[in-house]
């Protein structure tokens, strides 16, 4: 029985060289913006955690949640920016992060958007600004999730989802 020699290189029709340059630039730009805004969220909400720690109080779990989501988003953008990585394969994780940002925006938006007190302190001002950064993060992750989903299903080359052998 003769063994068939397998080619070491993948024979995928979706090489990185077939991706249009404008699409690569758009993806990297969106990922960079996601990284910058995730760091902004980490910085804004970490100030509240530090303030609670300095005043010997337990940190607000909502602030901790926002910092965790910002950290996950920042790490994800770094991973997705690696060369030769087809980030559209992780479209499900993009959708998960979008949902996490929806929760962050919902919690803090409900808490701070309707606060119209002109005598609020610096913390309330910072949180009101952070809500809009949460919204930007949510929208950026929605855009990249939609782009990754479209890319995933269009770049499969008409092959089946599970094995990739059958032509659809």
CNS distance restraints for C-alpha pairs under 8 A (distance, minus, plus):
assign (resid  13 and name CA) (resid 157 and name CA) 6.89 0.50 0.50
assign (resid  14 and name CA) (resid  18 and name CA) 6.33 0.50 0.50
assign (resid  14 and name CA) (resid  19 and name CA) 7.65 0.50 0.50
assign (resid  14 and name CA) (resid 155 and name CA) 6.30 0.50 0.50
assign (resid  14 and name CA) (resid 156 and name CA) 7.52 0.50 0.50
assign (resid  14 and name CA) (resid 157 and name CA) 7.77 0.50 0.50
assign (resid  15 and name CA) (resid  19 and name CA) 7.23 0.50 0.50
assign (resid  16 and name CA) (resid  84 and name CA) 6.69 0.50 0.50
assign (resid  16 and name CA) (resid  86 and name CA) 7.75 0.50 0.50
assign (resid  19 and name CA) (resid  23 and name CA) 6.93 0.50 0.50
assign (resid  19 and name CA) (resid  24 and name CA) 6.96 0.50 0.50
assign (resid  20 and name CA) (resid  24 and name CA) 6.52 0.50 0.50
assign (resid  21 and name CA) (resid  25 and name CA) 6.22 0.50 0.50
assign (resid  22 and name CA) (resid  26 and name CA) 6.06 0.50 0.50
assign (resid  23 and name CA) (resid  27 and name CA) 6.05 0.50 0.50
assign (resid  24 and name CA) (resid  28 and name CA) 6.15 0.50 0.50
assign (resid  25 and name CA) (resid  29 and name CA) 6.00 0.50 0.50
assign (resid  26 and name CA) (resid  30 and name CA) 6.14 0.50 0.50
assign (resid  27 and name CA) (resid  31 and name CA) 6.11 0.50 0.50
assign (resid  27 and name CA) (resid 144 and name CA) 7.55 0.50 0.50
assign (resid  28 and name CA) (resid  32 and name CA) 6.00 0.50 0.50
assign (resid  28 and name CA) (resid  81 and name CA) 6.65 0.50 0.50
assign (resid  29 and name CA) (resid  33 and name CA) 6.24 0.50 0.50
assign (resid  30 and name CA) (resid  34 and name CA) 6.14 0.50 0.50
assign (resid  30 and name CA) (resid 140 and name CA) 6.92 0.50 0.50
assign (resid  30 and name CA) (resid 144 and name CA) 7.33 0.50 0.50
assign (resid  31 and name CA) (resid  35 and name CA) 6.17 0.50 0.50
assign (resid  31 and name CA) (resid  77 and name CA) 5.53 0.50 0.50
assign (resid  31 and name CA) (resid  80 and name CA) 7.66 0.50 0.50
assign (resid  31 and name CA) (resid  81 and name CA) 7.17 0.50 0.50
assign (resid  32 and name CA) (resid  36 and name CA) 6.24 0.50 0.50
assign (resid  32 and name CA) (resid  77 and name CA) 7.26 0.50 0.50
assign (resid  33 and name CA) (resid  37 and name CA) 6.08 0.50 0.50
assign (resid  33 and name CA) (resid 140 and name CA) 7.92 0.50 0.50
assign (resid  34 and name CA) (resid  38 and name CA) 5.92 0.50 0.50
assign (resid  34 and name CA) (resid  73 and name CA) 7.31 0.50 0.50
assign (resid  34 and name CA) (resid  74 and name CA) 7.23 0.50 0.50
assign (resid  34 and name CA) (resid  77 and name CA) 6.92 0.50 0.50
assign (resid  34 and name CA) (resid 137 and name CA) 6.36 0.50 0.50
assign (resid  34 and name CA) (resid 140 and name CA) 6.51 0.50 0.50
assign (resid  34 and name CA) (resid 141 and name CA) 7.50 0.50 0.50
assign (resid  35 and name CA) (resid  39 and name CA) 6.24 0.50 0.50
assign (resid  35 and name CA) (resid  73 and name CA) 7.00 0.50 0.50
assign (resid  35 and name CA) (resid  74 and name CA) 4.95 0.50 0.50
assign (resid  35 and name CA) (resid  77 and name CA) 5.95 0.50 0.50
assign (resid  35 and name CA) (resid  78 and name CA) 7.62 0.50 0.50
assign (resid  36 and name CA) (resid  40 and name CA) 6.31 0.50 0.50
assign (resid  36 and name CA) (resid  74 and name CA) 7.99 0.50 0.50
assign (resid  37 and name CA) (resid  41 and name CA) 6.24 0.50 0.50
assign (resid  37 and name CA) (resid 133 and name CA) 6.73 0.50 0.50
assign (resid  37 and name CA) (resid 136 and name CA) 7.76 0.50 0.50
assign (resid  37 and name CA) (resid 137 and name CA) 6.40 0.50 0.50
assign (resid  38 and name CA) (resid  42 and name CA) 6.24 0.50 0.50
assign (resid  38 and name CA) (resid  70 and name CA) 4.67 0.50 0.50
assign (resid  38 and name CA) (resid  71 and name CA) 6.94 0.50 0.50
assign (resid  38 and name CA) (resid  73 and name CA) 6.21 0.50 0.50
assign (resid  38 and name CA) (resid  74 and name CA) 5.68 0.50 0.50
assign (resid  38 and name CA) (resid 137 and name CA) 7.13 0.50 0.50
assign (resid  39 and name CA) (resid  43 and name CA) 6.16 0.50 0.50
assign (resid  39 and name CA) (resid  70 and name CA) 6.67 0.50 0.50
assign (resid  39 and name CA) (resid  71 and name CA) 7.62 0.50 0.50
assign (resid  39 and name CA) (resid  74 and name CA) 6.85 0.50 0.50
assign (resid  40 and name CA) (resid  44 and name CA) 6.12 0.50 0.50
assign (resid  40 and name CA) (resid 133 and name CA) 7.76 0.50 0.50
assign (resid  41 and name CA) (resid  45 and name CA) 6.06 0.50 0.50
assign (resid  41 and name CA) (resid  66 and name CA) 7.24 0.50 0.50
assign (resid  41 and name CA) (resid  67 and name CA) 6.84 0.50 0.50
assign (resid  41 and name CA) (resid  70 and name CA) 6.11 0.50 0.50
assign (resid  41 and name CA) (resid 130 and name CA) 6.67 0.50 0.50
assign (resid  41 and name CA) (resid 133 and name CA) 7.00 0.50 0.50
assign (resid  41 and name CA) (resid 134 and name CA) 7.18 0.50 0.50
assign (resid  42 and name CA) (resid  46 and name CA) 5.71 0.50 0.50
assign (resid  42 and name CA) (resid  66 and name CA) 7.24 0.50 0.50
assign (resid  42 and name CA) (resid  67 and name CA) 4.87 0.50 0.50
assign (resid  42 and name CA) (resid  70 and name CA) 5.64 0.50 0.50
assign (resid  42 and name CA) (resid  71 and name CA) 6.97 0.50 0.50
assign (resid  43 and name CA) (resid  47 and name CA) 6.38 0.50 0.50
assign (resid  44 and name CA) (resid  48 and name CA) 7.30 0.50 0.50
assign (resid  44 and name CA) (resid 126 and name CA) 7.13 0.50 0.50
assign (resid  44 and name CA) (resid 127 and name CA) 7.61 0.50 0.50
assign (resid  44 and name CA) (resid 130 and name CA) 6.65 0.50 0.50
assign (resid  45 and name CA) (resid  49 and name CA) 6.61 0.50 0.50
assign (resid  45 and name CA) (resid  63 and name CA) 5.42 0.50 0.50
assign (resid  45 and name CA) (resid  64 and name CA) 7.51 0.50 0.50
assign (resid  45 and name CA) (resid  66 and name CA) 6.80 0.50 0.50
assign (resid  45 and name CA) (resid  67 and name CA) 6.27 0.50 0.50
assign (resid  45 and name CA) (resid 127 and name CA) 7.95 0.50 0.50
assign (resid  45 and name CA) (resid 130 and name CA) 7.98 0.50 0.50
assign (resid  46 and name CA) (resid  50 and name CA) 6.08 0.50 0.50
assign (resid  46 and name CA) (resid  63 and name CA) 7.19 0.50 0.50
assign (resid  46 and name CA) (resid  64 and name CA) 7.68 0.50 0.50
assign (resid  46 and name CA) (resid  67 and name CA) 6.64 0.50 0.50
assign (resid  47 and name CA) (resid  51 and name CA) 6.06 0.50 0.50
assign (resid  48 and name CA) (resid  52 and name CA) 6.22 0.50 0.50
assign (resid  48 and name CA) (resid  59 and name CA) 7.70 0.50 0.50
assign (resid  48 and name CA) (resid  63 and name CA) 7.01 0.50 0.50
assign (resid  48 and name CA) (resid 123 and name CA) 7.67 0.50 0.50
assign (resid  49 and name CA) (resid  53 and name CA) 6.19 0.50 0.50
assign (resid  49 and name CA) (resid  59 and name CA) 5.18 0.50 0.50
assign (resid  49 and name CA) (resid  60 and name CA) 6.94 0.50 0.50
assign (resid  49 and name CA) (resid  63 and name CA) 6.67 0.50 0.50
assign (resid  49 and name CA) (resid  64 and name CA) 7.18 0.50 0.50
assign (resid  50 and name CA) (resid  54 and name CA) 6.05 0.50 0.50
assign (resid  50 and name CA) (resid  59 and name CA) 7.94 0.50 0.50
assign (resid  51 and name CA) (resid  55 and name CA) 6.24 0.50 0.50
assign (resid  52 and name CA) (resid  56 and name CA) 6.21 0.50 0.50
assign (resid  52 and name CA) (resid  57 and name CA) 4.99 0.50 0.50
assign (resid  52 and name CA) (resid  58 and name CA) 6.26 0.50 0.50
assign (resid  52 and name CA) (resid  59 and name CA) 5.40 0.50 0.50
assign (resid  52 and name CA) (resid  60 and name CA) 7.79 0.50 0.50
assign (resid  53 and name CA) (resid  57 and name CA) 5.71 0.50 0.50
assign (resid  53 and name CA) (resid  58 and name CA) 6.72 0.50 0.50
assign (resid  53 and name CA) (resid  59 and name CA) 6.59 0.50 0.50
assign (resid  59 and name CA) (resid  63 and name CA) 7.37 0.50 0.50
assign (resid  59 and name CA) (resid  64 and name CA) 7.21 0.50 0.50
assign (resid  60 and name CA) (resid  64 and name CA) 6.58 0.50 0.50
assign (resid  61 and name CA) (resid  65 and name CA) 6.06 0.50 0.50
assign (resid  62 and name CA) (resid  66 and name CA) 6.26 0.50 0.50
assign (resid  62 and name CA) (resid 107 and name CA) 7.68 0.50 0.50
assign (resid  63 and name CA) (resid  67 and name CA) 6.28 0.50 0.50
assign (resid  64 and name CA) (resid  68 and name CA) 6.20 0.50 0.50
assign (resid  65 and name CA) (resid  69 and name CA) 6.19 0.50 0.50
assign (resid  65 and name CA) (resid 104 and name CA) 7.71 0.50 0.50
assign (resid  66 and name CA) (resid  70 and name CA) 6.06 0.50 0.50
assign (resid  66 and name CA) (resid 104 and name CA) 6.05 0.50 0.50
assign (resid  67 and name CA) (resid  71 and name CA) 6.05 0.50 0.50
assign (resid  68 and name CA) (resid  72 and name CA) 6.16 0.50 0.50
assign (resid  69 and name CA) (resid  73 and name CA) 6.11 0.50 0.50
assign (resid  69 and name CA) (resid  97 and name CA) 7.61 0.50 0.50
assign (resid  69 and name CA) (resid 100 and name CA) 6.68 0.50 0.50
assign (resid  69 and name CA) (resid 101 and name CA) 7.21 0.50 0.50
assign (resid  70 and name CA) (resid  74 and name CA) 6.10 0.50 0.50
assign (resid  71 and name CA) (resid  75 and name CA) 6.14 0.50 0.50
assign (resid  72 and name CA) (resid  76 and name CA) 6.03 0.50 0.50
assign (resid  73 and name CA) (resid  77 and name CA) 6.20 0.50 0.50
assign (resid  73 and name CA) (resid  97 and name CA) 6.94 0.50 0.50
assign (resid  74 and name CA) (resid  78 and name CA) 6.39 0.50 0.50
assign (resid  75 and name CA) (resid  79 and name CA) 6.30 0.50 0.50
assign (resid  76 and name CA) (resid  80 and name CA) 6.03 0.50 0.50
assign (resid  77 and name CA) (resid  81 and name CA) 6.04 0.50 0.50
assign (resid  78 and name CA) (resid  82 and name CA) 6.83 0.50 0.50
assign (resid  80 and name CA) (resid  85 and name CA) 6.63 0.50 0.50
assign (resid  80 and name CA) (resid  86 and name CA) 7.62 0.50 0.50
assign (resid  80 and name CA) (resid  87 and name CA) 5.28 0.50 0.50
assign (resid  81 and name CA) (resid  85 and name CA) 7.51 0.50 0.50
assign (resid  81 and name CA) (resid  87 and name CA) 7.93 0.50 0.50
assign (resid  87 and name CA) (resid  91 and name CA) 7.38 0.50 0.50
assign (resid  87 and name CA) (resid 148 and name CA) 7.23 0.50 0.50
assign (resid  88 and name CA) (resid 147 and name CA) 7.75 0.50 0.50
assign (resid  88 and name CA) (resid 148 and name CA) 4.25 0.50 0.50
assign (resid  88 and name CA) (resid 149 and name CA) 6.73 0.50 0.50
assign (resid  88 and name CA) (resid 151 and name CA) 6.17 0.50 0.50
assign (resid  88 and name CA) (resid 152 and name CA) 5.62 0.50 0.50
assign (resid  89 and name CA) (resid 148 and name CA) 7.29 0.50 0.50
assign (resid  89 and name CA) (resid 152 and name CA) 6.23 0.50 0.50
assign (resid  90 and name CA) (resid  94 and name CA) 6.62 0.50 0.50
assign (resid  90 and name CA) (resid 148 and name CA) 7.55 0.50 0.50
assign (resid  91 and name CA) (resid  95 and name CA) 6.43 0.50 0.50
assign (resid  91 and name CA) (resid 145 and name CA) 5.71 0.50 0.50
assign (resid  91 and name CA) (resid 146 and name CA) 8.00 0.50 0.50
assign (resid  91 and name CA) (resid 148 and name CA) 5.10 0.50 0.50
assign (resid  91 and name CA) (resid 149 and name CA) 5.49 0.50 0.50
assign (resid  91 and name CA) (resid 152 and name CA) 7.47 0.50 0.50
assign (resid  92 and name CA) (resid  96 and name CA) 6.33 0.50 0.50
assign (resid  92 and name CA) (resid 145 and name CA) 7.64 0.50 0.50
assign (resid  92 and name CA) (resid 149 and name CA) 7.98 0.50 0.50
assign (resid  93 and name CA) (resid  97 and name CA) 6.17 0.50 0.50
assign (resid  94 and name CA) (resid  98 and name CA) 6.16 0.50 0.50
assign (resid  94 and name CA) (resid 141 and name CA) 6.39 0.50 0.50
assign (resid  94 and name CA) (resid 142 and name CA) 7.72 0.50 0.50
assign (resid  94 and name CA) (resid 144 and name CA) 6.94 0.50 0.50
assign (resid  94 and name CA) (resid 145 and name CA) 4.88 0.50 0.50
assign (resid  94 and name CA) (resid 148 and name CA) 7.87 0.50 0.50
assign (resid  95 and name CA) (resid  99 and name CA) 6.28 0.50 0.50
assign (resid  95 and name CA) (resid 141 and name CA) 7.40 0.50 0.50
assign (resid  95 and name CA) (resid 142 and name CA) 7.15 0.50 0.50
assign (resid  95 and name CA) (resid 145 and name CA) 5.48 0.50 0.50
assign (resid  96 and name CA) (resid 100 and name CA) 6.27 0.50 0.50
assign (resid  97 and name CA) (resid 101 and name CA) 6.16 0.50 0.50
assign (resid  97 and name CA) (resid 141 and name CA) 6.79 0.50 0.50
assign (resid  98 and name CA) (resid 102 and name CA) 6.21 0.50 0.50
assign (resid  98 and name CA) (resid 138 and name CA) 5.63 0.50 0.50
assign (resid  98 and name CA) (resid 139 and name CA) 7.80 0.50 0.50
assign (resid  98 and name CA) (resid 141 and name CA) 5.06 0.50 0.50
assign (resid  98 and name CA) (resid 142 and name CA) 5.72 0.50 0.50
assign (resid  98 and name CA) (resid 145 and name CA) 7.53 0.50 0.50
assign (resid  99 and name CA) (resid 103 and name CA) 6.38 0.50 0.50
assign (resid  99 and name CA) (resid 138 and name CA) 7.92 0.50 0.50
assign (resid 100 and name CA) (resid 104 and name CA) 6.37 0.50 0.50
assign (resid 101 and name CA) (resid 105 and name CA) 6.02 0.50 0.50
assign (resid 101 and name CA) (resid 134 and name CA) 6.68 0.50 0.50
assign (resid 101 and name CA) (resid 135 and name CA) 7.73 0.50 0.50
assign (resid 101 and name CA) (resid 137 and name CA) 6.70 0.50 0.50
assign (resid 101 and name CA) (resid 138 and name CA) 4.96 0.50 0.50
assign (resid 102 and name CA) (resid 106 and name CA) 5.92 0.50 0.50
assign (resid 102 and name CA) (resid 135 and name CA) 7.84 0.50 0.50
assign (resid 102 and name CA) (resid 138 and name CA) 5.94 0.50 0.50
assign (resid 103 and name CA) (resid 107 and name CA) 6.05 0.50 0.50
assign (resid 104 and name CA) (resid 108 and name CA) 6.21 0.50 0.50
assign (resid 104 and name CA) (resid 134 and name CA) 6.73 0.50 0.50
assign (resid 105 and name CA) (resid 109 and name CA) 5.42 0.50 0.50
assign (resid 105 and name CA) (resid 131 and name CA) 6.10 0.50 0.50
assign (resid 105 and name CA) (resid 134 and name CA) 5.30 0.50 0.50
assign (resid 105 and name CA) (resid 135 and name CA) 5.92 0.50 0.50
assign (resid 105 and name CA) (resid 138 and name CA) 7.51 0.50 0.50
assign (resid 106 and name CA) (resid 110 and name CA) 5.87 0.50 0.50
assign (resid 107 and name CA) (resid 111 and name CA) 6.34 0.50 0.50
assign (resid 108 and name CA) (resid 112 and name CA) 5.90 0.50 0.50
assign (resid 108 and name CA) (resid 113 and name CA) 7.73 0.50 0.50
assign (resid 108 and name CA) (resid 127 and name CA) 7.67 0.50 0.50
assign (resid 108 and name CA) (resid 131 and name CA) 5.99 0.50 0.50
assign (resid 109 and name CA) (resid 113 and name CA) 5.12 0.50 0.50
assign (resid 109 and name CA) (resid 114 and name CA) 7.95 0.50 0.50
assign (resid 109 and name CA) (resid 128 and name CA) 7.93 0.50 0.50
assign (resid 109 and name CA) (resid 131 and name CA) 5.71 0.50 0.50
assign (resid 110 and name CA) (resid 114 and name CA) 7.20 0.50 0.50
assign (resid 111 and name CA) (resid 115 and name CA) 7.69 0.50 0.50
assign (resid 112 and name CA) (resid 124 and name CA) 7.30 0.50 0.50
assign (resid 112 and name CA) (resid 127 and name CA) 6.77 0.50 0.50
assign (resid 112 and name CA) (resid 128 and name CA) 5.57 0.50 0.50
assign (resid 112 and name CA) (resid 131 and name CA) 7.53 0.50 0.50
assign (resid 113 and name CA) (resid 128 and name CA) 6.25 0.50 0.50
assign (resid 113 and name CA) (resid 131 and name CA) 7.53 0.50 0.50
assign (resid 120 and name CA) (resid 124 and name CA) 6.00 0.50 0.50
assign (resid 120 and name CA) (resid 125 and name CA) 7.11 0.50 0.50
assign (resid 121 and name CA) (resid 125 and name CA) 6.56 0.50 0.50
assign (resid 122 and name CA) (resid 126 and name CA) 6.07 0.50 0.50
assign (resid 123 and name CA) (resid 127 and name CA) 6.14 0.50 0.50
assign (resid 124 and name CA) (resid 128 and name CA) 6.08 0.50 0.50
assign (resid 125 and name CA) (resid 129 and name CA) 6.35 0.50 0.50
assign (resid 126 and name CA) (resid 130 and name CA) 6.11 0.50 0.50
assign (resid 127 and name CA) (resid 131 and name CA) 6.22 0.50 0.50
assign (resid 128 and name CA) (resid 132 and name CA) 7.19 0.50 0.50
assign (resid 129 and name CA) (resid 133 and name CA) 6.72 0.50 0.50
assign (resid 130 and name CA) (resid 134 and name CA) 6.17 0.50 0.50
assign (resid 131 and name CA) (resid 135 and name CA) 6.36 0.50 0.50
assign (resid 132 and name CA) (resid 136 and name CA) 6.31 0.50 0.50
assign (resid 133 and name CA) (resid 137 and name CA) 6.20 0.50 0.50
assign (resid 134 and name CA) (resid 138 and name CA) 6.12 0.50 0.50
assign (resid 135 and name CA) (resid 139 and name CA) 6.22 0.50 0.50
assign (resid 136 and name CA) (resid 140 and name CA) 6.08 0.50 0.50
assign (resid 137 and name CA) (resid 141 and name CA) 6.18 0.50 0.50
assign (resid 138 and name CA) (resid 142 and name CA) 6.22 0.50 0.50
assign (resid 139 and name CA) (resid 143 and name CA) 6.23 0.50 0.50
assign (resid 140 and name CA) (resid 144 and name CA) 6.31 0.50 0.50
assign (resid 141 and name CA) (resid 145 and name CA) 5.86 0.50 0.50
assign (resid 142 and name CA) (resid 146 and name CA) 6.15 0.50 0.50
assign (resid 143 and name CA) (resid 147 and name CA) 6.14 0.50 0.50
assign (resid 144 and name CA) (resid 148 and name CA) 5.90 0.50 0.50
assign (resid 145 and name CA) (resid 149 and name CA) 6.04 0.50 0.50
assign (resid 146 and name CA) (resid 150 and name CA) 6.14 0.50 0.50
assign (resid 147 and name CA) (resid 151 and name CA) 6.03 0.50 0.50
assign (resid 148 and name CA) (resid 152 and name CA) 5.91 0.50 0.50
assign (resid 149 and name CA) (resid 153 and name CA) 6.30 0.50 0.50
assign (resid 150 and name CA) (resid 154 and name CA) 5.94 0.50 0.50
assign (resid 151 and name CA) (resid 155 and name CA) 5.60 0.50 0.50
assign (resid 152 and name CA) (resid 156 and name CA) 6.36 0.50 0.50
assign (resid 154 and name CA) (resid 158 and name CA) 7.75 0.50 0.50
assign (resid 156 and name CA) (resid 160 and name CA) 7.98 0.50 0.50
assign (resid 156 and name CA) (resid 164 and name CA) 7.94 0.50 0.50
assign (resid 158 and name CA) (resid 167 and name CA) 5.59 0.50 0.50
assign (resid 158 and name CA) (resid 168 and name CA) 5.05 0.50 0.50
assign (resid 159 and name CA) (resid 164 and name CA) 4.92 0.50 0.50
assign (resid 159 and name CA) (resid 165 and name CA) 6.10 0.50 0.50
assign (resid 159 and name CA) (resid 166 and name CA) 5.46 0.50 0.50
assign (resid 159 and name CA) (resid 167 and name CA) 4.59 0.50 0.50
assign (resid 159 and name CA) (resid 168 and name CA) 5.40 0.50 0.50
assign (resid 160 and name CA) (resid 164 and name CA) 4.65 0.50 0.50
assign (resid 160 and name CA) (resid 165 and name CA) 6.27 0.50 0.50
assign (resid 160 and name CA) (resid 166 and name CA) 5.23 0.50 0.50
assign (resid 160 and name CA) (resid 167 and name CA) 6.16 0.50 0.50
assign (resid 160 and name CA) (resid 168 and name CA) 5.93 0.50 0.50
